Amino acid sequence: MQRASQALVIGGSMAGLLTGRILANHFDQVTIIERDYYPKEPAPRRGIPQSGHFHLLLSRGRKILEQLFPGLQDELVAAGAPLLTPQNETAWFSPAGWAIHFTPDRAGFVSSRDLLDWTIRRRLASFANVRFLEGGTVTGLLANSDHTGVAGAVVRFCDKADSTEEKSLYADLVVDASGKVSKAPQWLQTLGYAPPQEIVINGFFGYASRIYQAKADCPADWHSVFVSTAPPSRTRGGAIFPIEGKRWIVSLGGGDRDYPPTEEAGFLEFAHSLPTPLIYNAIKDAQPLTPISSYRGTENRIRHYDRLSRYPENFVVVGHAACAFNPVYGQGMTVAALSAQILDQCLNQRQPHPDGNLKGLSRQVQQKLAHVHSVAWLFATSQDYRYRGSAGGKPSLVTQLMIQYMDQVLKLITEDADVCQTFLEVVHMIKSPTNFFHPSIVVKAIGQIIKPSLSF
Ligand SMILES: Cc1cc2nc3c(=O)[nH]c(=O)nc-3n(C[C@H](O)[C@H](O)[C@H](O)COP(=O)(O)OP(=O)(O)OC[C@H]3O[C@@H](n4cnc5c(N)ncnc54)[C@H](O)[C@@H]3O)c2cc1C
Protein backbone atom coordinates (compact mmCIF):
# COMPACT_ATOMS: atom_id res chain seq x y z
CA MET A 1 0.00 0.00 0.00
CA GLN A 2 1.25 3.50 -0.83
CA ARG A 3 2.16 5.43 2.32
CA ALA A 4 0.43 8.73 3.13
CA SER A 5 2.41 11.83 2.16
CA GLN A 6 3.14 14.27 4.97
CA ALA A 7 3.91 17.98 5.10
CA LEU A 8 4.99 19.91 8.18
CA VAL A 9 4.65 23.67 8.63
CA ILE A 10 6.60 25.42 11.39
CA GLY A 11 4.62 28.39 12.73
CA GLY A 12 0.88 28.98 12.42
CA SER A 13 0.59 32.71 11.77
CA MET A 14 -0.30 34.20 8.39
CA ALA A 15 2.46 32.61 6.28
CA GLY A 16 2.01 29.24 8.01
CA LEU A 17 -1.77 29.23 7.62
CA LEU A 18 -1.70 30.15 3.93
CA THR A 19 1.04 27.60 3.25
CA GLY A 20 -0.99 25.00 5.12
CA ARG A 21 -3.99 25.76 2.93
CA ILE A 22 -1.96 25.11 -0.24
CA LEU A 23 -0.29 21.97 1.10
CA ALA A 24 -3.72 20.55 1.92
CA ASN A 25 -4.23 20.25 -1.87
CA HIS A 26 -1.03 18.28 -2.37
CA PHE A 27 -0.38 16.12 0.70
CA ASP A 28 -2.40 13.46 2.49
CA GLN A 29 -1.65 14.99 5.86
CA VAL A 30 -0.58 18.54 6.76
CA THR A 31 0.61 19.35 10.28
CA ILE A 32 1.00 22.94 11.46
CA ILE A 33 3.19 23.22 14.54
CA GLU A 34 2.64 26.40 16.53
CA ARG A 35 4.44 27.15 19.76
CA ASP A 36 1.50 29.14 21.15
CA TYR A 37 -1.87 27.82 22.23
CA TYR A 38 -4.43 29.56 20.03
CA PRO A 39 -7.12 31.65 21.69
CA LYS A 40 -10.66 30.25 21.41
CA GLU A 41 -11.94 33.53 19.98
CA PRO A 42 -10.40 36.46 18.07
CA ALA A 43 -7.86 37.62 20.66
CA PRO A 44 -4.15 38.53 20.87
CA ARG A 45 -1.53 35.86 21.50
CA ARG A 46 2.16 35.96 22.39
CA GLY A 47 3.52 34.79 19.01
CA ILE A 48 2.08 37.74 17.06
CA PRO A 49 2.71 40.78 19.23
CA GLN A 50 2.00 42.94 16.18
CA SER A 51 -1.68 42.07 16.20
CA GLY A 52 -2.59 45.18 18.21
CA HIS A 53 -1.30 47.38 15.39
CA PHE A 54 -2.97 48.51 12.20
CA HIS A 55 -2.96 45.77 9.53
CA LEU A 56 -3.91 46.53 5.94
CA LEU A 57 -4.39 43.57 3.63
CA LEU A 58 -3.38 44.87 0.21
CA SER A 59 -5.75 44.41 -2.70
CA ARG A 60 -3.68 41.59 -4.23
CA GLY A 61 -3.56 39.78 -0.90
CA ARG A 62 -7.29 40.23 -0.46
CA LYS A 63 -7.92 38.60 -3.83
CA ILE A 64 -5.61 35.64 -3.16
CA LEU A 65 -7.12 35.03 0.28
CA GLU A 66 -10.56 35.03 -1.29
CA GLN A 67 -9.42 32.40 -3.81
CA LEU A 68 -7.96 30.25 -1.05
CA PHE A 69 -10.97 30.67 1.22
CA PRO A 70 -14.02 31.55 -0.91
CA GLY A 71 -16.43 33.80 0.98
CA LEU A 72 -13.77 34.91 3.49
CA GLN A 73 -14.48 38.61 3.06
CA ASP A 74 -18.22 38.06 3.57
CA GLU A 75 -17.45 36.11 6.71
CA LEU A 76 -15.28 38.94 8.04
CA VAL A 77 -17.96 41.48 7.19
CA ALA A 78 -20.58 39.31 8.91
CA ALA A 79 -18.33 39.41 11.98
CA GLY A 80 -18.49 43.21 11.85
CA ALA A 81 -15.49 44.19 9.70
CA PRO A 82 -16.39 47.24 7.61
CA LEU A 83 -17.19 46.63 3.97
CA LEU A 84 -15.46 48.92 1.53
CA THR A 85 -17.93 50.66 -0.74
CA PRO A 86 -17.51 53.53 -3.21
CA GLN A 87 -18.95 55.82 -0.53
CA ASN A 88 -16.40 55.16 2.15
CA GLU A 89 -13.13 56.30 0.73
CA THR A 90 -9.81 56.44 2.46
CA ALA A 91 -8.39 59.92 2.79
CA TRP A 92 -4.70 59.48 1.98
CA PHE A 93 -2.20 62.15 2.89
CA SER A 94 0.61 60.97 0.63
CA PRO A 95 4.27 62.03 0.82
CA ALA A 96 3.35 64.85 -1.57
CA GLY A 97 0.05 65.90 0.04
CA TRP A 98 -3.59 64.83 -0.30
CA ALA A 99 -3.90 62.17 -2.98
CA ILE A 100 -6.82 62.01 -5.32
CA HIS A 101 -9.50 59.79 -3.76
CA PHE A 102 -9.66 56.22 -4.91
CA THR A 103 -12.26 53.50 -5.06
CA PRO A 104 -12.30 50.37 -2.90
CA ASP A 105 -11.67 48.08 -5.87
CA ARG A 106 -8.08 49.18 -5.63
CA ALA A 107 -8.14 49.29 -1.88
CA GLY A 108 -7.26 46.56 0.55
CA PHE A 109 -9.13 45.27 3.54
CA VAL A 110 -8.85 46.19 7.19
CA SER A 111 -10.11 44.30 10.22
CA SER A 112 -8.35 43.50 13.44
CA ARG A 113 -5.50 41.10 12.83
CA ASP A 114 -6.96 38.87 15.55
CA LEU A 115 -10.23 38.47 13.64
CA LEU A 116 -8.47 37.82 10.33
CA ASP A 117 -6.22 35.09 11.79
CA TRP A 118 -9.01 33.48 13.76
CA THR A 119 -11.33 33.34 10.73
CA ILE A 120 -8.66 31.83 8.48
CA ARG A 121 -7.61 29.35 11.16
CA ARG A 122 -11.20 28.19 11.60
CA ARG A 123 -11.60 27.70 7.86
CA LEU A 124 -8.36 25.76 7.62
CA ALA A 125 -9.23 23.57 10.60
CA SER A 126 -12.27 22.34 8.67
CA PHE A 127 -9.98 20.55 6.19
CA ALA A 128 -9.96 16.87 7.14
CA ASN A 129 -6.25 16.47 6.29
CA VAL A 130 -4.99 19.49 8.28
CA ARG A 131 -4.14 19.30 11.96
CA PHE A 132 -2.70 21.89 14.34
CA LEU A 133 -0.20 20.89 16.99
CA GLU A 134 -0.25 23.71 19.55
CA GLY A 135 2.29 24.33 22.26
CA GLY A 136 5.05 22.80 20.08
CA THR A 137 8.35 24.60 19.52
CA VAL A 138 10.52 23.32 16.72
CA THR A 139 14.11 23.09 17.95
CA GLY A 140 15.87 21.57 14.94
CA LEU A 141 15.60 19.75 11.64
CA LEU A 142 16.13 16.06 10.89
CA ALA A 143 18.38 15.06 7.99
CA ASN A 144 17.32 12.36 5.54
CA SER A 145 19.27 9.11 5.30
CA ASP A 146 21.68 10.22 2.55
CA HIS A 147 22.06 13.73 3.99
CA THR A 148 20.78 15.47 0.85
CA GLY A 149 17.77 16.99 2.51
CA VAL A 150 15.43 17.44 5.41
CA ALA A 151 13.28 14.57 6.66
CA GLY A 152 11.39 16.23 9.49
CA ALA A 153 11.72 18.35 12.59
CA VAL A 154 12.36 17.98 16.28
CA VAL A 155 9.56 19.48 18.35
CA ARG A 156 9.56 20.30 22.03
CA PHE A 157 6.03 20.18 23.42
CA CYS A 158 5.26 22.14 26.49
CA ASP A 159 1.86 21.53 28.03
CA LYS A 160 -0.01 24.10 30.04
CA ALA A 161 1.43 22.61 33.25
CA ASP A 162 4.93 23.33 31.87
CA SER A 163 6.01 19.73 31.49
CA THR A 164 7.99 19.14 28.29
CA GLU A 165 8.61 16.26 25.94
CA GLU A 166 10.56 16.14 22.68
CA LYS A 167 9.37 14.33 19.56
CA SER A 168 10.73 13.75 16.06
CA LEU A 169 8.12 14.35 13.37
CA TYR A 170 8.90 13.03 9.88
CA ALA A 171 7.58 14.58 6.66
CA ASP A 172 8.15 14.69 2.90
CA LEU A 173 8.23 18.48 2.98
CA VAL A 174 9.03 20.86 5.84
CA VAL A 175 8.15 24.55 5.51
CA ASP A 176 9.55 27.10 7.93
CA ALA A 177 7.04 29.90 8.53
CA SER A 178 8.22 30.80 12.01
CA GLY A 179 8.67 34.51 11.26
CA LYS A 180 11.58 36.78 12.00
CA VAL A 181 12.63 34.70 14.99
CA SER A 182 13.25 31.74 12.67
CA LYS A 183 16.24 29.62 13.66
CA ALA A 184 16.53 28.05 10.19
CA PRO A 185 20.05 29.48 9.59
CA GLN A 186 21.31 27.72 12.75
CA TRP A 187 19.32 24.55 12.04
CA LEU A 188 20.87 24.34 8.57
CA GLN A 189 24.36 24.85 10.01
CA THR A 190 23.78 21.96 12.40
CA LEU A 191 23.02 19.79 9.35
CA GLY A 192 26.24 20.91 7.65
CA TYR A 193 24.92 23.66 5.35
CA ALA A 194 26.17 27.23 5.16
CA PRO A 195 23.80 29.86 6.59
CA PRO A 196 22.15 32.20 4.08
CA GLN A 197 23.53 35.67 3.44
CA GLU A 198 21.50 38.09 5.54
CA ILE A 199 20.95 41.78 4.73
CA VAL A 200 19.34 44.20 7.17
CA ILE A 201 18.22 47.75 6.33
CA ASN A 202 16.84 49.61 9.30
CA GLY A 203 14.96 52.91 9.16
CA PHE A 204 14.37 52.69 12.95
CA PHE A 205 10.62 52.96 12.57
CA GLY A 206 8.40 52.51 15.61
CA TYR A 207 4.66 52.05 16.11
CA ALA A 208 2.31 53.02 18.93
CA SER A 209 -1.30 51.89 18.64
CA ARG A 210 -4.55 52.01 20.48
CA ILE A 211 -8.13 50.90 19.87
CA TYR A 212 -10.98 53.35 20.48
CA GLN A 213 -14.74 53.18 20.49
CA ALA A 214 -15.76 54.75 17.16
CA LYS A 215 -17.78 57.92 17.64
CA ALA A 216 -21.22 57.72 16.07
CA ASP A 217 -21.20 61.34 14.88
CA CYS A 218 -17.74 61.18 13.34
CA PRO A 219 -16.40 61.02 10.72
CA ALA A 220 -18.62 63.14 8.57
CA ASP A 221 -16.46 63.32 5.47
CA TRP A 222 -13.98 60.47 5.75
CA HIS A 223 -14.15 56.76 6.40
CA SER A 224 -10.51 56.13 7.19
CA VAL A 225 -7.33 58.19 7.07
CA PHE A 226 -3.81 57.18 6.18
CA VAL A 227 -0.96 59.65 6.63
CA SER A 228 2.26 58.55 4.94
CA THR A 229 5.71 59.54 6.11
CA ALA A 230 7.94 61.40 3.64
CA PRO A 231 11.52 60.71 4.67
CA PRO A 232 13.90 62.29 5.30
CA SER A 233 11.97 65.47 6.15
CA ARG A 234 8.67 64.07 7.45
CA THR A 235 9.33 61.17 9.76
CA ARG A 236 5.82 60.87 11.21
CA GLY A 237 2.72 59.13 9.93
CA GLY A 238 -0.45 57.50 11.19
CA ALA A 239 -3.66 55.71 10.38
CA ILE A 240 -7.19 55.54 11.72
CA PHE A 241 -9.44 52.81 10.34
CA PRO A 242 -12.75 51.34 11.47
CA ILE A 243 -12.63 47.69 12.50
CA GLU A 244 -15.23 45.21 13.70
CA GLY A 245 -17.15 46.00 16.89
CA LYS A 246 -17.71 49.65 15.87
CA ARG A 247 -14.15 50.42 16.92
CA TRP A 248 -11.28 52.40 15.47
CA ILE A 249 -7.73 51.16 15.31
CA VAL A 250 -5.26 54.02 15.50
CA SER A 251 -1.59 53.47 14.77
CA LEU A 252 0.99 56.23 14.87
CA GLY A 253 4.47 55.67 13.52
CA GLY A 254 7.79 57.44 13.30
CA GLY A 255 11.02 56.67 11.44
CA ASP A 256 14.58 57.71 12.23
CA ARG A 257 13.96 56.84 15.93
CA ASP A 258 11.20 59.46 16.11
CA TYR A 259 9.14 56.90 18.03
CA PRO A 260 5.58 57.76 19.07
CA PRO A 261 5.17 57.85 22.87
CA THR A 262 3.09 55.27 24.70
CA GLU A 263 1.65 57.55 27.36
CA GLU A 264 -1.64 59.32 26.76
CA ALA A 265 -0.49 62.94 26.47
CA GLY A 266 2.53 62.14 24.29
CA PHE A 267 0.44 59.88 22.03
CA LEU A 268 -2.12 62.65 21.46
CA GLU A 269 0.63 65.24 20.96
CA PHE A 270 2.24 63.02 18.31
CA ALA A 271 -1.14 62.69 16.54
CA HIS A 272 -1.49 66.47 16.73
CA SER A 273 1.88 66.95 15.05
CA LEU A 274 0.84 65.10 11.86
CA PRO A 275 0.37 67.25 8.77
CA THR A 276 -3.41 66.87 8.98
CA PRO A 277 -5.47 67.18 12.19
CA LEU A 278 -8.01 64.51 11.16
CA ILE A 279 -6.65 61.71 13.36
CA TYR A 280 -6.08 63.98 16.36
CA ASN A 281 -9.54 65.52 16.09
CA ALA A 282 -11.13 62.09 15.95
CA ILE A 283 -9.34 60.64 18.99
CA LYS A 284 -8.81 63.59 21.32
CA ASP A 285 -12.12 62.98 23.09
CA ALA A 286 -12.84 59.41 21.95
CA GLN A 287 -13.11 56.58 24.45
CA PRO A 288 -9.98 54.37 24.46
CA LEU A 289 -10.65 50.65 24.80
CA THR A 290 -7.06 49.41 25.16
CA PRO A 291 -3.75 50.62 26.56
CA ILE A 292 -1.25 52.03 24.02
CA SER A 293 1.03 49.29 22.71
CA SER A 294 4.33 49.79 20.92
CA TYR A 295 6.41 47.86 18.41
CA ARG A 296 9.90 48.68 17.19
CA GLY A 297 11.35 45.60 15.50
CA THR A 298 10.56 46.90 12.04
CA GLU A 299 13.87 46.49 10.23
CA ASN A 300 13.86 45.01 6.71
CA ARG A 301 15.65 41.65 6.88
CA ILE A 302 16.24 39.34 3.94
CA ARG A 303 17.84 35.90 4.12
CA HIS A 304 19.07 34.75 0.74
CA TYR A 305 18.25 31.04 0.79
CA ASP A 306 18.03 31.35 -2.98
CA ARG A 307 21.76 32.07 -3.20
CA LEU A 308 23.07 29.09 -1.25
CA SER A 309 25.24 26.89 -3.47
CA ARG A 310 24.15 23.81 -1.50
CA TYR A 311 20.55 23.75 -0.36
CA PRO A 312 18.66 20.84 1.23
CA GLU A 313 15.86 19.03 -0.52
CA ASN A 314 12.38 19.08 1.03
CA PHE A 315 12.83 22.29 2.98
CA VAL A 316 11.27 25.66 2.14
CA VAL A 317 11.41 28.97 4.05
CA VAL A 318 8.53 31.43 3.61
CA GLY A 319 7.07 34.62 5.11
CA HIS A 320 9.01 36.77 7.51
CA ALA A 321 11.38 33.86 8.15
CA ALA A 322 12.79 34.47 4.66
CA CYS A 323 12.12 38.16 4.12
CA ALA A 324 10.64 40.71 6.49
CA PHE A 325 9.80 44.27 5.54
CA ASN A 326 9.18 47.42 7.49
CA PRO A 327 5.46 46.75 8.06
CA VAL A 328 4.44 50.35 7.46
CA TYR A 329 4.27 49.51 3.72
CA GLY A 330 1.68 46.79 4.41
CA GLN A 331 3.32 44.07 2.34
CA GLY A 332 3.91 41.15 4.72
CA MET A 333 0.62 39.27 4.50
CA THR A 334 0.33 39.79 0.75
CA VAL A 335 3.87 38.51 0.18
CA ALA A 336 2.93 35.49 2.32
CA ALA A 337 -0.12 34.95 0.07
CA LEU A 338 1.98 35.28 -3.09
CA SER A 339 4.49 32.82 -1.64
CA ALA A 340 1.72 30.30 -1.02
CA GLN A 341 0.67 30.69 -4.66
CA ILE A 342 4.23 30.07 -5.82
CA LEU A 343 4.47 26.92 -3.74
CA ASP A 344 1.19 25.78 -5.28
CA GLN A 345 2.45 26.42 -8.82
CA CYS A 346 5.70 24.55 -8.19
CA LEU A 347 3.89 21.57 -6.66
CA ASN A 348 1.39 21.54 -9.54
CA GLN A 349 4.22 21.29 -12.05
CA ARG A 350 5.46 18.05 -10.44
CA GLN A 351 4.22 14.64 -11.39
CA PRO A 352 2.84 12.92 -8.31
CA HIS A 353 5.58 10.52 -7.25
CA PRO A 354 4.69 7.35 -5.36
CA ASP A 355 7.65 7.64 -2.98
CA GLY A 356 6.99 11.33 -2.35
CA ASN A 357 10.16 12.41 -4.17
CA LEU A 358 10.22 16.20 -4.45
CA LYS A 359 13.75 16.48 -5.84
CA GLY A 360 14.63 20.02 -6.86
CA LEU A 361 11.40 21.52 -5.51
CA SER A 362 12.84 23.41 -2.57
CA ARG A 363 15.49 25.23 -4.62
CA GLN A 364 12.95 26.04 -7.34
CA VAL A 365 10.52 27.51 -4.79
CA GLN A 366 13.24 29.50 -3.02
CA GLN A 367 14.36 31.03 -6.30
CA LYS A 368 10.86 31.99 -7.36
CA LEU A 369 10.20 33.48 -3.93
CA ALA A 370 13.34 35.58 -4.33
CA HIS A 371 11.69 37.39 -7.23
CA VAL A 372 8.59 38.30 -5.17
CA HIS A 373 10.81 39.36 -2.28
CA SER A 374 12.98 41.55 -4.49
CA VAL A 375 10.04 43.70 -5.65
CA ALA A 376 8.66 44.25 -2.14
CA TRP A 377 12.18 44.67 -0.73
CA LEU A 378 13.04 47.40 -3.22
CA PHE A 379 9.83 49.23 -2.42
CA ALA A 380 10.35 49.14 1.35
CA THR A 381 14.08 49.76 1.46
CA SER A 382 14.06 52.56 -1.11
CA GLN A 383 11.92 54.47 1.39
CA ASP A 384 13.79 53.42 4.53
CA TYR A 385 17.19 54.32 3.07
CA ARG A 386 15.96 57.89 3.04
CA TYR A 387 15.87 58.26 6.82
CA ARG A 388 19.03 60.13 7.76
CA GLY A 389 19.90 57.67 10.50
CA SER A 390 19.10 54.50 8.55
CA ALA A 391 21.54 51.64 8.96
CA GLY A 392 22.60 48.75 6.77
CA GLY A 393 24.35 50.29 3.82
CA LYS A 394 23.67 52.75 1.09
CA PRO A 395 21.34 52.33 -1.89
CA SER A 396 22.86 51.31 -5.20
CA LEU A 397 23.09 53.91 -7.97
CA VAL A 398 20.07 52.34 -9.67
CA THR A 399 18.05 52.58 -6.44
CA GLN A 400 19.13 56.20 -5.97
CA LEU A 401 17.99 57.09 -9.49
CA MET A 402 14.73 55.28 -8.90
CA ILE A 403 14.17 57.20 -5.67
CA GLN A 404 14.66 60.50 -7.51
CA TYR A 405 12.34 59.44 -10.30
CA MET A 406 9.69 58.26 -7.82
CA ASP A 407 9.79 61.66 -6.12
CA GLN A 408 8.49 63.13 -9.37
CA VAL A 409 5.85 60.42 -9.78
CA LEU A 410 4.69 61.01 -6.19
CA LYS A 411 4.16 64.70 -6.87
CA LEU A 412 1.75 63.70 -9.65
CA ILE A 413 -0.54 61.62 -7.46
CA THR A 414 -1.96 64.75 -5.89
CA GLU A 415 -3.21 66.05 -9.22
CA ASP A 416 -3.36 63.28 -11.80
CA ALA A 417 -6.01 60.57 -11.34
CA ASP A 418 -4.37 58.16 -13.83
CA VAL A 419 -1.00 58.34 -12.13
CA CYS A 420 -2.62 57.99 -8.72
CA GLN A 421 -4.46 54.89 -9.92
CA THR A 422 -1.30 53.29 -11.32
CA PHE A 423 0.57 54.14 -8.13
CA LEU A 424 -2.04 52.44 -5.99
CA GLU A 425 -2.21 49.40 -8.25
CA VAL A 426 1.55 48.98 -7.94
CA VAL A 427 1.53 49.57 -4.18
CA HIS A 428 -1.30 47.05 -3.84
CA MET A 429 0.78 44.59 -5.92
CA ILE A 430 -1.82 44.30 -8.67
CA LYS A 431 0.57 45.73 -11.24
CA SER A 432 4.32 45.48 -11.64
CA PRO A 433 6.48 48.51 -10.76
CA THR A 434 7.53 48.60 -14.42
CA ASN A 435 4.23 50.44 -14.96
CA PHE A 436 5.85 53.50 -13.40
CA PHE A 437 7.97 53.59 -16.54
CA HIS A 438 5.06 53.59 -18.97
CA PRO A 439 5.70 56.40 -21.48
CA SER A 440 2.58 58.32 -20.36
CA ILE A 441 3.96 58.50 -16.80
CA VAL A 442 7.58 59.11 -17.81
CA VAL A 443 6.52 62.13 -19.88
CA LYS A 444 4.53 63.59 -16.97
CA ALA A 445 7.33 62.90 -14.48
CA ILE A 446 9.90 64.60 -16.68
CA GLY A 447 7.44 67.47 -17.07
CA GLN A 448 7.56 67.81 -13.27
CA ILE A 449 11.34 68.25 -13.38
CA ILE A 450 11.36 70.91 -16.08
CA LYS A 451 8.23 72.73 -14.82
CA PRO A 452 9.99 74.84 -12.17
CA SER A 453 12.72 75.90 -14.59
CA LEU A 454 10.09 77.23 -17.01
CA SER A 455 8.39 79.40 -14.42
CA PHE A 456 9.86 82.81 -13.60
C1 LIG B 1 3.72 46.30 13.69
C2 LIG B 1 3.41 45.47 12.48
C3 LIG B 1 2.43 45.86 11.59
C4 LIG B 1 2.16 45.10 10.45
N1 LIG B 1 1.27 45.54 9.53
C5 LIG B 1 1.04 44.83 8.42
C6 LIG B 1 0.13 45.29 7.43
O1 LIG B 1 -0.44 46.38 7.54
N2 LIG B 1 -0.08 44.51 6.33
C7 LIG B 1 0.57 43.31 6.15
O2 LIG B 1 0.35 42.65 5.13
N3 LIG B 1 1.44 42.85 7.07
C8 LIG B 1 1.70 43.56 8.18
N4 LIG B 1 2.58 43.09 9.12
C9 LIG B 1 3.20 41.76 8.91
C10 LIG B 1 2.25 40.66 9.43
O3 LIG B 1 2.03 40.89 10.79
C11 LIG B 1 2.57 39.17 9.20
O4 LIG B 1 2.44 38.41 10.31
C12 LIG B 1 3.82 38.97 8.51
O5 LIG B 1 3.51 39.17 7.19
C13 LIG B 1 4.61 37.67 8.62
O6 LIG B 1 3.93 36.63 8.97
P1 LIG B 1 4.67 35.28 9.28
O7 LIG B 1 3.57 34.29 9.35
O8 LIG B 1 5.78 35.03 8.33
O9 LIG B 1 5.40 35.47 10.71
P2 LIG B 1 4.81 35.84 12.14
O10 LIG B 1 3.52 36.58 12.00
O11 LIG B 1 5.90 36.48 12.90
O12 LIG B 1 4.45 34.42 12.79
C14 LIG B 1 5.39 33.45 13.13
C15 LIG B 1 4.66 32.33 13.89
O13 LIG B 1 5.59 31.27 14.14
C16 LIG B 1 5.49 30.86 15.51
N5 LIG B 1 6.80 30.32 15.86
C17 LIG B 1 7.97 31.00 15.96
N6 LIG B 1 8.99 30.16 16.23
C18 LIG B 1 8.45 28.92 16.29
C19 LIG B 1 9.02 27.62 16.50
N7 LIG B 1 10.34 27.45 16.68
N8 LIG B 1 8.20 26.55 16.50
C20 LIG B 1 6.83 26.71 16.30
N9 LIG B 1 6.26 27.91 16.08
C21 LIG B 1 7.07 29.00 16.06
C22 LIG B 1 5.08 32.11 16.25
O14 LIG B 1 4.47 31.84 17.49
C23 LIG B 1 4.12 32.77 15.25
O15 LIG B 1 2.82 32.27 15.39
C24 LIG B 1 2.88 43.86 10.25
C25 LIG B 1 3.85 43.47 11.16
C26 LIG B 1 4.14 44.26 12.25
C27 LIG B 1 5.24 43.83 13.15
Ligand as a Chemical Component Dictionary entry (heavy atoms), coordinates in Angstrom:
data_LIG
# 
_chem_comp.id                   LIG 
_chem_comp.type                 NON-POLYMER 
_chem_comp.pdbx_formal_charge   0 
_chem_comp.three_letter_code    LIG 
# 
loop_
_chem_comp_atom.comp_id 
_chem_comp_atom.atom_id 
_chem_comp_atom.alt_atom_id 
_chem_comp_atom.type_symbol 
_chem_comp_atom.charge 
_chem_comp_atom.model_Cartn_x 
_chem_comp_atom.model_Cartn_y 
_chem_comp_atom.model_Cartn_z 
_chem_comp_atom.pdbx_ordinal 
LIG C1  C1  C 0 3.723  46.302 13.688 1  
LIG C2  C2  C 0 3.414  45.465 12.483 2  
LIG C3  C3  C 0 2.433  45.859 11.587 3  
LIG C4  C4  C 0 2.160  45.095 10.450 4  
LIG N1  N1  N 0 1.268  45.542 9.530  5  
LIG C5  C5  C 0 1.039  44.828 8.419  6  
LIG C6  C6  C 0 0.132  45.286 7.430  7  
LIG O1  O1  O 0 -0.436 46.377 7.543  8  
LIG N2  N2  N 0 -0.080 44.515 6.327  9  
LIG C7  C7  C 0 0.573  43.315 6.154  10 
LIG O2  O2  O 0 0.347  42.653 5.134  11 
LIG N3  N3  N 0 1.440  42.849 7.070  12 
LIG C8  C8  C 0 1.699  43.556 8.182  13 
LIG N4  N4  N 0 2.582  43.090 9.121  14 
LIG C9  C9  C 0 3.204  41.765 8.913  15 
LIG C10 C10 C 0 2.245  40.661 9.433  16 
LIG O3  O3  O 0 2.031  40.892 10.789 17 
LIG C11 C11 C 0 2.575  39.174 9.203  18 
LIG O4  O4  O 0 2.436  38.414 10.308 19 
LIG C12 C12 C 0 3.820  38.967 8.510  20 
LIG O5  O5  O 0 3.515  39.171 7.186  21 
LIG C13 C13 C 0 4.608  37.672 8.617  22 
LIG O6  O6  O 0 3.928  36.632 8.971  23 
LIG P1  P1  P 0 4.673  35.276 9.281  24 
LIG O7  O7  O 0 3.569  34.294 9.352  25 
LIG O8  O8  O 0 5.781  35.031 8.331  26 
LIG O9  O9  O 0 5.396  35.466 10.714 27 
LIG P2  P2  P 0 4.806  35.838 12.143 28 
LIG O10 O10 O 0 3.519  36.576 12.003 29 
LIG O11 O11 O 0 5.900  36.479 12.899 30 
LIG O12 O12 O 0 4.454  34.422 12.791 31 
LIG C14 C14 C 0 5.390  33.446 13.126 32 
LIG C15 C15 C 0 4.663  32.332 13.893 33 
LIG O13 O13 O 0 5.588  31.267 14.139 34 
LIG C16 C16 C 0 5.485  30.863 15.508 35 
LIG N5  N5  N 0 6.801  30.321 15.858 36 
LIG C17 C17 C 0 7.967  31.000 15.962 37 
LIG N6  N6  N 0 8.990  30.163 16.229 38 
LIG C18 C18 C 0 8.453  28.918 16.287 39 
LIG C19 C19 C 0 9.019  27.620 16.501 40 
LIG N7  N7  N 0 10.339 27.447 16.678 41 
LIG N8  N8  N 0 8.197  26.555 16.504 42 
LIG C20 C20 C 0 6.831  26.706 16.301 43 
LIG N9  N9  N 0 6.265  27.915 16.083 44 
LIG C21 C21 C 0 7.066  29.004 16.056 45 
LIG C22 C22 C 0 5.080  32.110 16.251 46 
LIG O14 O14 O 0 4.465  31.841 17.491 47 
LIG C23 C23 C 0 4.123  32.769 15.249 48 
LIG O15 O15 O 0 2.817  32.269 15.392 49 
LIG C24 C24 C 0 2.875  43.858 10.247 50 
LIG C25 C25 C 0 3.852  43.465 11.157 51 
LIG C26 C26 C 0 4.141  44.261 12.252 52 
LIG C27 C27 C 0 5.242  43.831 13.146 53 
# 
loop_
_chem_comp_bond.comp_id 
_chem_comp_bond.atom_id_1 
_chem_comp_bond.atom_id_2 
_chem_comp_bond.value_order 
_chem_comp_bond.pdbx_ordinal 
LIG C1  C2  SING 1  
LIG C2  C3  SING 2  
LIG C2  C26 DOUB 3  
LIG C3  C4  DOUB 4  
LIG C4  N1  SING 5  
LIG C4  C24 SING 6  
LIG N1  C5  DOUB 7  
LIG C5  C6  SING 8  
LIG C5  C8  SING 9  
LIG C6  O1  DOUB 10 
LIG C6  N2  SING 11 
LIG N2  C7  SING 12 
LIG C7  O2  DOUB 13 
LIG C7  N3  SING 14 
LIG N3  C8  DOUB 15 
LIG C8  N4  SING 16 
LIG N4  C9  SING 17 
LIG N4  C24 SING 18 
LIG C9  C10 SING 19 
LIG C10 O3  SING 20 
LIG C10 C11 SING 21 
LIG C11 O4  SING 22 
LIG C11 C12 SING 23 
LIG C12 O5  SING 24 
LIG C12 C13 SING 25 
LIG C13 O6  SING 26 
LIG O6  P1  SING 27 
LIG P1  O7  DOUB 28 
LIG P1  O8  SING 29 
LIG P1  O9  SING 30 
LIG O9  P2  SING 31 
LIG P2  O10 DOUB 32 
LIG P2  O11 SING 33 
LIG P2  O12 SING 34 
LIG O12 C14 SING 35 
LIG C14 C15 SING 36 
LIG C15 O13 SING 37 
LIG C15 C23 SING 38 
LIG O13 C16 SING 39 
LIG C16 N5  SING 40 
LIG C16 C22 SING 41 
LIG N5  C17 SING 42 
LIG N5  C21 SING 43 
LIG C17 N6  DOUB 44 
LIG N6  C18 SING 45 
LIG C18 C19 SING 46 
LIG C18 C21 DOUB 47 
LIG C19 N7  SING 48 
LIG C19 N8  DOUB 49 
LIG N8  C20 SING 50 
LIG C20 N9  DOUB 51 
LIG N9  C21 SING 52 
LIG C22 O14 SING 53 
LIG C22 C23 SING 54 
LIG C23 O15 SING 55 
LIG C24 C25 DOUB 56 
LIG C25 C26 SING 57 
LIG C26 C27 SING 58 
# 
